[in-house]
Amino acid sequence: MTVPRLLVLEAFLDEPESERYGLELAHVAGLAPGTIYPILVAFEAAGWLTSRAEEVDSHVEGRPQRRYYRLTASGVTAGRAAVAARKQRTRRAGARRLAW
């Protein structure tokens, strides 16, 4: 699991029931928008996310239509496990450095 993917998962897990759109996630995760979309596609293909297109008139809103993403139940479970595993690896690596 890459650091950018973990950052996206952490952004979702802050509010696991909420829908988020790509640019919002990019800002929360501290990633470039071009980085976030391949991650969202991969997570959706894995069944960790669902998505829906916003139903607005982009001319009236003055912006492009957004795609909203939400974690699935399996996405919440897998995301929490991935974040916990990363934290565990980080703790072990820190303990090894202190042991030297």
Gaussian input, Z-matrix of N, CA and C with variables (Angstrom, degrees):
# hf/3-21g

backbone

0 1
 N
 C     1     B1
 C     2     B2     1     A1
 N     3     B3     2     A2     1     D1
 C     4     B4     3     A3     2     D2
 C     5     B5     4     A4     3     D3
 N     6     B6     5     A5     4     D4
 C     7     B7     6     A6     5     D5
 C     8     B8     7     A7     6     D6
 N     9     B9     8     A8     7     D7
 C    10    B10     9     A9     8     D8
 C    11    B11    10    A10     9     D9
 N    12    B12    11    A11    10    D10
 C    13    B13    12    A12    11    D11
 C    14    B14    13    A13    12    D12
 N    15    B15    14    A14    13    D13
 C    16    B16    15    A15    14    D14
 C    17    B17    16    A16    15    D15
 N    18    B18    17    A17    16    D16
 C    19    B19    18    A18    17    D17
 C    20    B20    19    A19    18    D18
 N    21    B21    20    A20    19    D19
 C    22    B22    21    A21    20    D20
 C    23    B23    22    A22    21    D21
 N    24    B24    23    A23    22    D22
 C    25    B25    24    A24    23    D23
 C    26    B26    25    A25    24    D24
 N    27    B27    26    A26    25    D25
 C    28    B28    27    A27    26    D26
 C    29    B29    28    A28    27    D27
 N    30    B30    29    A29    28    D28
 C    31    B31    30    A30    29    D29
 C    32    B32    31    A31    30    D30
 N    33    B33    32    A32    31    D31
 C    34    B34    33    A33    32    D32
 C    35    B35    34    A34    33    D33
 N    36    B36    35    A35    34    D34
 C    37    B37    36    A36    35    D35
 C    38    B38    37    A37    36    D36
 N    39    B39    38    A38    37    D37
 C    40    B40    39    A39    38    D38
 C    41    B41    40    A40    39    D39
 N    42    B42    41    A41    40    D40
 C    43    B43    42    A42    41    D41
 C    44    B44    43    A43    42    D42
 N    45    B45    44    A44    43    D43
 C    46    B46    45    A45    44    D44
 C    47    B47    46    A46    45    D45
 N    48    B48    47    A47    46    D46
 C    49    B49    48    A48    47    D47
 C    50    B50    49    A49    48    D48
 N    51    B51    50    A50    49    D49
 C    52    B52    51    A51    50    D50
 C    53    B53    52    A52    51    D51
 N    54    B54    53    A53    52    D52
 C    55    B55    54    A54    53    D53
 C    56    B56    55    A55    54    D54
 N    57    B57    56    A56    55    D55
 C    58    B58    57    A57    56    D56
 C    59    B59    58    A58    57    D57
 N    60    B60    59    A59    58    D58
 C    61    B61    60    A60    59    D59
 C    62    B62    61    A61    60    D60
 N    63    B63    62    A62    61    D61
 C    64    B64    63    A63    62    D62
 C    65    B65    64    A64    63    D63
 N    66    B66    65    A65    64    D64
 C    67    B67    66    A66    65    D65
 C    68    B68    67    A67    66    D66
 N    69    B69    68    A68    67    D67
 C    70    B70    69    A69    68    D68
 C    71    B71    70    A70    69    D69
 N    72    B72    71    A71    70    D70
 C    73    B73    72    A72    71    D71
 C    74    B74    73    A73    72    D72
 N    75    B75    74    A74    73    D73
 C    76    B76    75    A75    74    D74
 C    77    B77    76    A76    75    D75
 N    78    B78    77    A77    76    D76
 C    79    B79    78    A78    77    D77
 C    80    B80    79    A79    78    D78
 N    81    B81    80    A80    79    D79
 C    82    B82    81    A81    80    D80
 C    83    B83    82    A82    81    D81
 N    84    B84    83    A83    82    D82
 C    85    B85    84    A84    83    D83
 C    86    B86    85    A85    84    D84
 N    87    B87    86    A86    85    D85
 C    88    B88    87    A87    86    D86
 C    89    B89    88    A88    87    D87
 N    90    B90    89    A89    88    D88
 C    91    B91    90    A90    89    D89
 C    92    B92    91    A91    90    D90
 N    93    B93    92    A92    91    D91
 C    94    B94    93    A93    92    D92
 C    95    B95    94    A94    93    D93
 N    96    B96    95    A95    94    D94
 C    97    B97    96    A96    95    D95
 C    98    B98    97    A97    96    D96
 N    99    B99    98    A98    97    D97
 C   100   B100    99    A99    98    D98
 C   101   B101   100   A100    99    D99
 N   102   B102   101   A101   100   D100
 C   103   B103   102   A102   101   D101
 C   104   B104   103   A103   102   D102
 N   105   B105   104   A104   103   D103
 C   106   B106   105   A105   104   D104
 C   107   B107   106   A106   105   D105
 N   108   B108   107   A107   106   D106
 C   109   B109   108   A108   107   D107
 C   110   B110   109   A109   108   D108
 N   111   B111   110   A110   109   D109
 C   112   B112   111   A111   110   D110
 C   113   B113   112   A112   111   D111
 N   114   B114   113   A113   112   D112
 C   115   B115   114   A114   113   D113
 C   116   B116   115   A115   114   D114
 N   117   B117   116   A116   115   D115
 C   118   B118   117   A117   116   D116
 C   119   B119   118   A118   117   D117
 N   120   B120   119   A119   118   D118
 C   121   B121   120   A120   119   D119
 C   122   B122   121   A121   120   D120
 N   123   B123   122   A122   121   D121
 C   124   B124   123   A123   122   D122
 C   125   B125   124   A124   123   D123
 N   126   B126   125   A125   124   D124
 C   127   B127   126   A126   125   D125
 C   128   B128   127   A127   126   D126
 N   129   B129   128   A128   127   D127
 C   130   B130   129   A129   128   D128
 C   131   B131   130   A130   129   D129
 N   132   B132   131   A131   130   D130
 C   133   B133   132   A132   131   D131
 C   134   B134   133   A133   132   D132
 N   135   B135   134   A134   133   D133
 C   136   B136   135   A135   134   D134
 C   137   B137   136   A136   135   D135
 N   138   B138   137   A137   136   D136
 C   139   B139   138   A138   137   D137
 C   140   B140   139   A139   138   D138
 N   141   B141   140   A140   139   D139
 C   142   B142   141   A141   140   D140
 C   143   B143   142   A142   141   D141
 N   144   B144   143   A143   142   D142
 C   145   B145   144   A144   143   D143
 C   146   B146   145   A145   144   D144
 N   147   B147   146   A146   145   D145
 C   148   B148   147   A147   146   D146
 C   149   B149   148   A148   147   D147
 N   150   B150   149   A149   148   D148
 C   151   B151   150   A150   149   D149
 C   152   B152   151   A151   150   D150
 N   153   B153   152   A152   151   D151
 C   154   B154   153   A153   152   D152
 C   155   B155   154   A154   153   D153
 N   156   B156   155   A155   154   D154
 C   157   B157   156   A156   155   D155
 C   158   B158   157   A157   156   D156
 N   159   B159   158   A158   157   D157
 C   160   B160   159   A159   158   D158
 C   161   B161   160   A160   159   D159
 N   162   B162   161   A161   160   D160
 C   163   B163   162   A162   161   D161
 C   164   B164   163   A163   162   D162
 N   165   B165   164   A164   163   D163
 C   166   B166   165   A165   164   D164
 C   167   B167   166   A166   165   D165
 N   168   B168   167   A167   166   D166
 C   169   B169   168   A168   167   D167
 C   170   B170   169   A169   168   D168
 N   171   B171   170   A170   169   D169
 C   172   B172   171   A171   170   D170
 C   173   B173   172   A172   171   D171
 N   174   B174   173   A173   172   D172
 C   175   B175   174   A174   173   D173
 C   176   B176   175   A175   174   D174
 N   177   B177   176   A176   175   D175
 C   178   B178   177   A177   176   D176
 C   179   B179   178   A178   177   D177
 N   180   B180   179   A179   178   D178
 C   181   B181   180   A180   179   D179
 C   182   B182   181   A181   180   D180
 N   183   B183   182   A182   181   D181
 C   184   B184   183   A183   182   D182
 C   185   B185   184   A184   183   D183
 N   186   B186   185   A185   184   D184
 C   187   B187   186   A186   185   D185
 C   188   B188   187   A187   186   D186
 N   189   B189   188   A188   187   D187
 C   190   B190   189   A189   188   D188
 C   191   B191   190   A190   189   D189
 N   192   B192   191   A191   190   D190
 C   193   B193   192   A192   191   D191
 C   194   B194   193   A193   192   D192
 N   195   B195   194   A194   193   D193
 C   196   B196   195   A195   194   D194
 C   197   B197   196   A196   195   D195
 N   198   B198   197   A197   196   D196
 C   199   B199   198   A198   197   D197
 C   200   B200   199   A199   198   D198
 N   201   B201   200   A200   199   D199
 C   202   B202   201   A201   200   D200
 C   203   B203   202   A202   201   D201
 N   204   B204   203   A203   202   D202
 C   205   B205   204   A204   203   D203
 C   206   B206   205   A205   204   D204
 N   207   B207   206   A206   205   D205
 C   208   B208   207   A207   206   D206
 C   209   B209   208   A208   207   D207
 N   210   B210   209   A209   208   D208
 C   211   B211   210   A210   209   D209
 C   212   B212   211   A211   210   D210
 N   213   B213   212   A212   211   D211
 C   214   B214   213   A213   212   D212
 C   215   B215   214   A214   213   D213
 N   216   B216   215   A215   214   D214
 C   217   B217   216   A216   215   D215
 C   218   B218   217   A217   216   D216
 N   219   B219   218   A218   217   D217
 C   220   B220   219   A219   218   D218
 C   221   B221   220   A220   219   D219
 N   222   B222   221   A221   220   D220
 C   223   B223   222   A222   221   D221
 C   224   B224   223   A223   222   D222
 N   225   B225   224   A224   223   D223
 C   226   B226   225   A225   224   D224
 C   227   B227   226   A226   225   D225
 N   228   B228   227   A227   226   D226
 C   229   B229   228   A228   227   D227
 C   230   B230   229   A229   228   D228
 N   231   B231   230   A230   229   D229
 C   232   B232   231   A231   230   D230
 C   233   B233   232   A232   231   D231
 N   234   B234   233   A233   232   D232
 C   235   B235   234   A234   233   D233
 C   236   B236   235   A235   234   D234
 N   237   B237   236   A236   235   D235
 C   238   B238   237   A237   236   D236
 C   239   B239   238   A238   237   D237
 N   240   B240   239   A239   238   D238
 C   241   B241   240   A240   239   D239
 C   242   B242   241   A241   240   D240
 N   243   B243   242   A242   241   D241
 C   244   B244   243   A243   242   D242
 C   245   B245   244   A244   243   D243
 N   246   B246   245   A245   244   D244
 C   247   B247   246   A246   245   D245
 C   248   B248   247   A247   246   D246
 N   249   B249   248   A248   247   D247
 C   250   B250   249   A249   248   D248
 C   251   B251   250   A250   249   D249
 N   252   B252   251   A251   250   D250
 C   253   B253   252   A252   251   D251
 C   254   B254   253   A253   252   D252
 N   255   B255   254   A254   253   D253
 C   256   B256   255   A255   254   D254
 C   257   B257   256   A256   255   D255
 N   258   B258   257   A257   256   D256
 C   259   B259   258   A258   257   D257
 C   260   B260   259   A259   258   D258
 N   261   B261   260   A260   259   D259
 C   262   B262   261   A261   260   D260
 C   263   B263   262   A262   261   D261
 N   264   B264   263   A263   262   D262
 C   265   B265   264   A264   263   D263
 C   266   B266   265   A265   264   D264
 N   267   B267   266   A266   265   D265
 C   268   B268   267   A267   266   D266
 C   269   B269   268   A268   267   D267
 N   270   B270   269   A269   268   D268
 C   271   B271   270   A270   269   D269
 C   272   B272   271   A271   270   D270
 N   273   B273   272   A272   271   D271
 C   274   B274   273   A273   272   D272
 C   275   B275   274   A274   273   D273
 N   276   B276   275   A275   274   D274
 C   277   B277   276   A276   275   D275
 C   278   B278   277   A277   276   D276
 N   279   B279   278   A278   277   D277
 C   280   B280   279   A279   278   D278
 C   281   B281   280   A280   279   D279
 N   282   B282   281   A281   280   D280
 C   283   B283   282   A282   281   D281
 C   284   B284   283   A283   282   D282
 N   285   B285   284   A284   283   D283
 C   286   B286   285   A285   284   D284
 C   287   B287   286   A286   285   D285
 N   288   B288   287   A287   286   D286
 C   289   B289   288   A288   287   D287
 C   290   B290   289   A289   288   D288
 N   291   B291   290   A290   289   D289
 C   292   B292   291   A291   290   D290
 C   293   B293   292   A292   291   D291
 N   294   B294   293   A293   292   D292
 C   295   B295   294   A294   293   D293
 C   296   B296   295   A295   294   D294
 N   297   B297   296   A296   295   D295
 C   298   B298   297   A297   296   D296
 C   299   B299   298   A298   297   D297

   B1=1.4559
   B2=1.5285
   B3=1.3133
   B4=1.4596
   B5=1.5266
   B6=1.3121
   B7=1.4661
   B8=1.5339
   B9=1.3373
   B10=1.4654
   B11=1.5301
   B12=1.3187
   B13=1.4775
   B14=1.5238
   B15=1.3249
   B16=1.4649
   B17=1.5240
   B18=1.3164
   B19=1.4584
   B20=1.5244
   B21=1.3202
   B22=1.4670
   B23=1.5283
   B24=1.3192
   B25=1.4646
   B26=1.5245
   B27=1.3206
   B28=1.4610
   B29=1.5169
   B30=1.3365
   B31=1.4638
   B32=1.5321
   B33=1.3198
   B34=1.4680
   B35=1.5215
   B36=1.3104
   B37=1.4618
   B38=1.5260
   B39=1.3387
   B40=1.4659
   B41=1.5209
   B42=1.3300
   B43=1.4644
   B44=1.5273
   B45=1.3290
   B46=1.4736
   B47=1.5292
   B48=1.3151
   B49=1.4674
   B50=1.5270
   B51=1.3253
   B52=1.4623
   B53=1.5153
   B54=1.3222
   B55=1.4562
   B56=1.5274
   B57=1.3223
   B58=1.4696
   B59=1.5211
   B60=1.3161
   B61=1.4667
   B62=1.5225
   B63=1.3148
   B64=1.4564
   B65=1.5119
   B66=1.3289
   B67=1.4563
   B68=1.5273
   B69=1.3248
   B70=1.4696
   B71=1.5271
   B72=1.3200
   B73=1.4679
   B74=1.5216
   B75=1.3170
   B76=1.4657
   B77=1.5242
   B78=1.3202
   B79=1.4667
   B80=1.5270
   B81=1.3144
   B82=1.4698
   B83=1.5300
   B84=1.3212
   B85=1.4651
   B86=1.5332
   B87=1.3341
   B88=1.4563
   B89=1.5221
   B90=1.3188
   B91=1.4681
   B92=1.5259
   B93=1.3089
   B94=1.4583
   B95=1.5280
   B96=1.3324
   B97=1.4726
   B98=1.5193
   B99=1.3189
   B100=1.4612
   B101=1.5143
   B102=1.3293
   B103=1.4642
   B104=1.5166
   B105=1.3086
   B106=1.4637
   B107=1.5371
   B108=1.3294
   B109=1.4681
   B110=1.5297
   B111=1.3244
   B112=1.4685
   B113=1.5360
   B114=1.3207
   B115=1.4724
   B116=1.5216
   B117=1.3246
   B118=1.4697
   B119=1.5221
   B120=1.3265
   B121=1.4696
   B122=1.5315
   B123=1.3247
   B124=1.4663
   B125=1.5209
   B126=1.3251
   B127=1.4668
   B128=1.5300
   B129=1.3212
   B130=1.4639
   B131=1.5301
   B132=1.3223
   B133=1.4749
   B134=1.5247
   B135=1.3309
   B136=1.4680
   B137=1.5321
   B138=1.3362
   B139=1.4618
   B140=1.5201
   B141=1.3282
   B142=1.4677
   B143=1.5156
   B144=1.3406
   B145=1.4615
   B146=1.5127
   B147=1.3133
   B148=1.4583
   B149=1.5155
   B150=1.3251
   B151=1.4543
   B152=1.5180
   B153=1.3248
   B154=1.4616
   B155=1.5171
   B156=1.3071
   B157=1.4577
   B158=1.5243
   B159=1.2955
   B160=1.4614
   B161=1.5254
   B162=1.3046
   B163=1.4585
   B164=1.5254
   B165=1.3230
   B166=1.4613
   B167=1.5184
   B168=1.3093
   B169=1.4575
   B170=1.5203
   B171=1.3207
   B172=1.4641
   B173=1.5279
   B174=1.3295
   B175=1.4680
   B176=1.5204
   B177=1.3066
   B178=1.4649
   B179=1.5202
   B180=1.3222
   B181=1.4674
   B182=1.5319
   B183=1.3150
   B184=1.4516
   B185=1.5172
   B186=1.3167
   B187=1.4671
   B188=1.5212
   B189=1.3250
   B190=1.4692
   B191=1.5294
   B192=1.3072
   B193=1.4569
   B194=1.5221
   B195=1.3172
   B196=1.4648
   B197=1.5304
   B198=1.3254
   B199=1.4647
   B200=1.5165
   B201=1.3261
   B202=1.4562
   B203=1.5233
   B204=1.3186
   B205=1.4629
   B206=1.5194
   B207=1.3263
   B208=1.4667
   B209=1.5224
   B210=1.3217
   B211=1.4693
   B212=1.5240
   B213=1.3139
   B214=1.4595
   B215=1.5306
   B216=1.3116
   B217=1.4691
   B218=1.5282
   B219=1.3272
   B220=1.4645
   B221=1.5238
   B222=1.3302
   B223=1.4526
   B224=1.5170
   B225=1.3315
   B226=1.4729
   B227=1.5241
   B228=1.3247
   B229=1.4697
   B230=1.5204
   B231=1.3286
   B232=1.4650
   B233=1.5237
   B234=1.3198
   B235=1.4568
   B236=1.5127
   B237=1.3109
   B238=1.4684
   B239=1.5303
   B240=1.3091
   B241=1.4704
   B242=1.5253
   B243=1.3268
   B244=1.4658
   B245=1.5203
   B246=1.3274
   B247=1.4625
   B248=1.5251
   B249=1.3225
   B250=1.4703
   B251=1.5213
   B252=1.3345
   B253=1.4667
   B254=1.5193
   B255=1.3232
   B256=1.4729
   B257=1.5301
   B258=1.3254
   B259=1.4678
   B260=1.5210
   B261=1.3232
   B262=1.4665
   B263=1.5264
   B264=1.3271
   B265=1.4670
   B266=1.5276
   B267=1.3184
   B268=1.4605
   B269=1.5200
   B270=1.3304
   B271=1.4660
   B272=1.5207
   B273=1.3341
   B274=1.4633
   B275=1.5194
   B276=1.3231
   B277=1.4629
   B278=1.5146
   B279=1.3221
   B280=1.4617
   B281=1.4982
   B282=1.3252
   B283=1.4742
   B284=1.5276
   B285=1.3263
   B286=1.4687
   B287=1.5244
   B288=1.3208
   B289=1.4655
   B290=1.5246
   B291=1.3258
   B292=1.4665
   B293=1.5213
   B294=1.3322
   B295=1.4549
   B296=1.5193
   B297=1.3199
   B298=1.4651
   B299=1.4731
   A1=108.21
   A2=115.79
   A3=120.18
   A4=111.00
   A5=115.60
   A6=120.96
   A7=110.60
   A8=120.84
   A9=118.86
   A10=113.40
   A11=116.80
   A12=119.45
   A13=110.99
   A14=116.40
   A15=119.83
   A16=111.23
   A17=117.27
   A18=120.32
   A19=111.67
   A20=116.79
   A21=120.80
   A22=110.03
   A23=116.77
   A24=119.71
   A25=111.36
   A26=117.31
   A27=120.17
   A28=111.17
   A29=117.65
   A30=120.99
   A31=110.46
   A32=116.80
   A33=120.22
   A34=111.27
   A35=117.31
   A36=121.08
   A37=112.96
   A38=118.19
   A39=120.14
   A40=110.71
   A41=116.26
   A42=123.53
   A43=107.85
   A44=117.62
   A45=120.24
   A46=115.47
   A47=118.36
   A48=120.15
   A49=112.27
   A50=117.58
   A51=121.54
   A52=112.74
   A53=114.57
   A54=120.88
   A55=107.28
   A56=115.80
   A57=121.67
   A58=108.33
   A59=116.21
   A60=119.12
   A61=108.85
   A62=116.20
   A63=122.27
   A64=115.49
   A65=118.22
   A66=120.42
   A67=111.04
   A68=116.72
   A69=120.95
   A70=109.89
   A71=117.01
   A72=121.39
   A73=111.46
   A74=116.37
   A75=120.04
   A76=110.26
   A77=116.62
   A78=120.36
   A79=111.65
   A80=117.40
   A81=121.30
   A82=110.63
   A83=116.72
   A84=121.06
   A85=112.51
   A86=116.98
   A87=119.92
   A88=113.00
   A89=116.17
   A90=121.65
   A91=110.81
   A92=115.95
   A93=121.04
   A94=109.37
   A95=117.17
   A96=119.28
   A97=113.45
   A98=118.55
   A99=120.88
   A100=113.63
   A101=116.45
   A102=121.69
   A103=111.40
   A104=116.20
   A105=120.84
   A106=113.17
   A107=116.93
   A108=118.79
   A109=114.15
   A110=120.46
   A111=118.50
   A112=112.53
   A113=116.05
   A114=120.20
   A115=109.63
   A116=117.11
   A117=120.87
   A118=111.08
   A119=117.02
   A120=121.16
   A121=110.05
   A122=116.96
   A123=120.72
   A124=111.59
   A125=117.29
   A126=120.35
   A127=111.25
   A128=116.46
   A129=118.74
   A130=110.45
   A131=117.25
   A132=121.06
   A133=110.89
   A134=117.07
   A135=121.52
   A136=111.75
   A137=117.24
   A138=120.30
   A139=113.30
   A140=117.01
   A141=120.60
   A142=112.38
   A143=116.93
   A144=122.15
   A145=110.68
   A146=114.89
   A147=122.03
   A148=105.90
   A149=116.07
   A150=118.81
   A151=109.82
   A152=113.32
   A153=119.90
   A154=108.07
   A155=115.50
   A156=120.91
   A157=108.67
   A158=115.61
   A159=121.98
   A160=108.85
   A161=116.41
   A162=121.12
   A163=109.21
   A164=115.38
   A165=121.24
   A166=109.15
   A167=115.02
   A168=121.34
   A169=106.69
   A170=116.96
   A171=120.51
   A172=112.21
   A173=117.44
   A174=119.99
   A175=110.88
   A176=116.85
   A177=120.86
   A178=110.06
   A179=117.04
   A180=122.05
   A181=112.36
   A182=117.23
   A183=120.62
   A184=113.59
   A185=116.24
   A186=122.19
   A187=108.29
   A188=116.95
   A189=119.28
   A190=111.87
   A191=114.95
   A192=121.62
   A193=108.98
   A194=116.69
   A195=121.04
   A196=110.60
   A197=114.93
   A198=121.94
   A199=105.61
   A200=115.67
   A201=121.65
   A202=110.11
   A203=115.44
   A204=123.45
   A205=109.23
   A206=114.96
   A207=121.14
   A208=108.38
   A209=115.51
   A210=119.80
   A211=110.37
   A212=116.39
   A213=121.35
   A214=107.58
   A215=117.16
   A216=120.41
   A217=110.15
   A218=117.16
   A219=119.07
   A220=110.86
   A221=117.65
   A222=121.29
   A223=112.56
   A224=116.12
   A225=120.41
   A226=109.52
   A227=115.95
   A228=120.66
   A229=111.59
   A230=116.42
   A231=120.59
   A232=111.48
   A233=116.86
   A234=120.64
   A235=112.12
   A236=116.66
   A237=120.04
   A238=110.98
   A239=116.64
   A240=120.34
   A241=110.75
   A242=117.83
   A243=121.00
   A244=111.66
   A245=116.93
   A246=120.78
   A247=110.10
   A248=116.71
   A249=120.31
   A250=111.28
   A251=117.19
   A252=120.55
   A253=110.46
   A254=117.11
   A255=120.52
   A256=110.52
   A257=116.74
   A258=120.47
   A259=110.75
   A260=116.34
   A261=120.86
   A262=110.74
   A263=117.17
   A264=120.96
   A265=110.51
   A266=116.76
   A267=120.98
   A268=110.80
   A269=117.58
   A270=121.35
   A271=111.24
   A272=116.78
   A273=119.92
   A274=111.10
   A275=116.70
   A276=120.26
   A277=110.48
   A278=117.34
   A279=121.31
   A280=111.85
   A281=117.42
   A282=121.32
   A283=110.18
   A284=117.76
   A285=120.15
   A286=111.07
   A287=116.92
   A288=119.82
   A289=110.95
   A290=117.42
   A291=120.86
   A292=111.47
   A293=117.13
   A294=120.98
   A295=112.70
   A296=118.03
   A297=121.93
   A298=107.28
   D1=123.25
   D2=-177.84
   D3=-78.82
   D4=161.09
   D5=178.72
   D6=-61.27
   D7=-46.38
   D8=177.91
   D9=-57.89
   D10=-39.39
   D11=178.05
   D12=-65.01
   D13=-39.81
   D14=177.21
   D15=-64.76
   D16=-38.53
   D17=178.01
   D18=-63.39
   D19=-38.82
   D20=177.10
   D21=-66.04
   D22=-44.83
   D23=177.82
   D24=-60.25
   D25=-43.60
   D26=178.94
   D27=-62.16
   D28=-38.03
   D29=177.26
   D30=-61.94
   D31=-43.77
   D32=177.28
   D33=-66.37
   D34=-41.75
   D35=-174.67
   D36=-71.77
   D37=-15.57
   D38=173.32
   D39=-59.39
   D40=-37.01
   D41=177.21
   D42=-141.59
   D43=78.08
   D44=-170.69
   D45=-62.87
   D46=-19.49
   D47=-179.48
   D48=-90.07
   D49=-9.92
   D50=-174.26
   D51=-85.31
   D52=149.44
   D53=171.03
   D54=-87.05
   D55=143.26
   D56=178.38
   D57=-133.45
   D58=147.60
   D59=174.17
   D60=-104.46
   D61=162.31
   D62=-169.71
   D63=-55.10
   D64=-49.85
   D65=-177.37
   D66=-65.06
   D67=-37.63
   D68=176.02
   D69=-60.81
   D70=-45.72
   D71=178.57
   D72=-62.62
   D73=-39.75
   D74=178.84
   D75=-59.68
   D76=-44.26
   D77=179.48
   D78=-66.20
   D79=-46.19
   D80=-179.11
   D81=-63.03
   D82=-42.10
   D83=-177.58
   D84=-81.16
   D85=-12.84
   D86=-178.75
   D87=74.11
   D88=33.31
   D89=-177.90
   D90=-118.21
   D91=157.41
   D92=175.14
   D93=-71.21
   D94=144.07
   D95=179.47
   D96=-54.55
   D97=-36.14
   D98=178.84
   D99=-65.71
   D100=-21.42
   D101=178.49
   D102=-82.25
   D103=-33.99
   D104=-170.73
   D105=-72.76
   D106=-38.32
   D107=-172.12
   D108=-66.35
   D109=-41.56
   D110=175.11
   D111=-60.99
   D112=-32.99
   D113=178.11
   D114=-67.37
   D115=-44.24
   D116=179.37
   D117=-62.60
   D118=-41.13
   D119=177.96
   D120=-62.08
   D121=-44.45
   D122=-179.83
   D123=-64.58
   D124=-42.77
   D125=179.42
   D126=-66.41
   D127=-37.09
   D128=177.97
   D129=-68.02
   D130=-40.22
   D131=178.04
   D132=-63.60
   D133=-31.73
   D134=179.22
   D135=-79.74
   D136=-7.17
   D137=-179.64
   D138=86.62
   D139=11.12
   D140=-179.35
   D141=-85.35
   D142=-19.46
   D143=-179.30
   D144=-131.93
   D145=154.05
   D146=164.54
   D147=-118.81
   D148=158.49
   D149=178.94
   D150=-141.48
   D151=160.47
   D152=175.79
   D153=-149.81
   D154=149.02
   D155=176.77
   D156=-83.75
   D157=138.53
   D158=177.00
   D159=-67.82
   D160=141.26
   D161=179.53
   D162=-100.90
   D163=83.66
   D164=177.27
   D165=-139.43
   D166=160.43
   D167=173.25
   D168=-90.06
   D169=112.12
   D170=-175.32
   D171=-63.41
   D172=-26.58
   D173=177.22
   D174=-70.49
   D175=-39.27
   D176=178.71
   D177=-70.55
   D178=-43.66
   D179=-178.67
   D180=-73.49
   D181=-24.27
   D182=-178.97
   D183=74.32
   D184=25.07
   D185=179.24
   D186=-155.99
   D187=162.56
   D188=177.53
   D189=-66.83
   D190=156.57
   D191=173.83
   D192=-63.01
   D193=140.50
   D194=180.00
   D195=-98.70
   D196=154.64
   D197=170.36
   D198=-109.79
   D199=125.03
   D200=-179.80
   D201=-99.75
   D202=139.31
   D203=-178.21
   D204=-119.95
   D205=145.75
   D206=177.27
   D207=-141.55
   D208=140.82
   D209=176.09
   D210=-66.48
   D211=140.05
   D212=170.54
   D213=-84.68
   D214=172.29
   D215=176.96
   D216=-59.94
   D217=-41.68
   D218=178.59
   D219=-69.62
   D220=-30.26
   D221=175.97
   D222=-66.72
   D223=-39.03
   D224=176.46
   D225=-62.94
   D226=-48.48
   D227=-179.29
   D228=-61.94
   D229=-49.95
   D230=-179.29
   D231=-65.70
   D232=-39.73
   D233=179.11
   D234=-63.41
   D235=-46.09
   D236=178.13
   D237=-61.89
   D238=-40.06
   D239=178.99
   D240=-65.66
   D241=-41.84
   D242=-179.66
   D243=-65.78
   D244=-41.90
   D245=179.31
   D246=-66.96
   D247=-42.32
   D248=178.73
   D249=-64.07
   D250=-41.15
   D251=179.39
   D252=-63.66
   D253=-40.19
   D254=179.19
   D255=-64.47
   D256=-42.25
   D257=178.87
   D258=-63.93
   D259=-39.42
   D260=178.63
   D261=-64.10
   D262=-44.83
   D263=178.25
   D264=-62.24
   D265=-40.17
   D266=179.57
   D267=-64.59
   D268=-41.75
   D269=177.79
   D270=-63.50
   D271=-43.74
   D272=179.89
   D273=-64.61
   D274=-40.75
   D275=178.79
   D276=-64.04
   D277=-39.99
   D278=177.50
   D279=-65.11
   D280=-39.54
   D281=178.96
   D282=-66.65
   D283=-38.07
   D284=177.90
   D285=-64.76
   D286=-39.91
   D287=178.54
   D288=-64.89
   D289=-37.70
   D290=179.10
   D291=-69.67
   D292=-29.26
   D293=-178.67
   D294=-70.76
   D295=-21.59
   D296=-179.05
   D297=-72.16

